[in-house]
Amino acid sequence: MYVSECEAMRKKVVWTGSVLLTAVLAVAACGGGDSSPPTSPTPPGGSGGSTSTTITITASGVSPQSITVPPGTRVTFINNDSRRHNMASDPHPEHTDCPEINQVGLLQTGQSRETGNLNTVGPCGFHDHDLPGVSSLRGTIRIQ
């Protein structure tokens, strides 16, 4: 009798484990059941600053010239100008204030590239390394 009771219990454990595994896989395949769309992070202080994470370079300069983002954000630079631009952190030529911006570097026409994660709270100035005196190619990313 003892062997058949153990056998029955083993079958029950195997069956219960199979049902549990199937349920876990079904939930994982459905993404956990959260059907709400992803949202953009809101910077501290509400809507006081821009939450754009893209800076576009054109013949007119960079736009916007100033943005505010929460810590950890990456900012994408897009070169829509007909010439190349070499984007870097201030000050020129050291580029030491926000080294994450230096990851953008040289952008040929039509190229885009992200900064590293901007984690240090405060202003991060940037400019075109090849044209450091051109004010329309200078800007600020405020991390707060």
Secondary structure, 3 states (H helix, E strand, C coil): CHHHHHHHHHHHHHHHHHHHHHHHHHHHHCHHHCCCCCCCCCCCCCCCCCCCCEEEEECCEEECCEEEECCCECCEEEECCCCCEEEEECCCCCCCCCHHHHHCEEECCCCEEECCCECCCEEEEEEECCCCCCHHHCEEEEEC
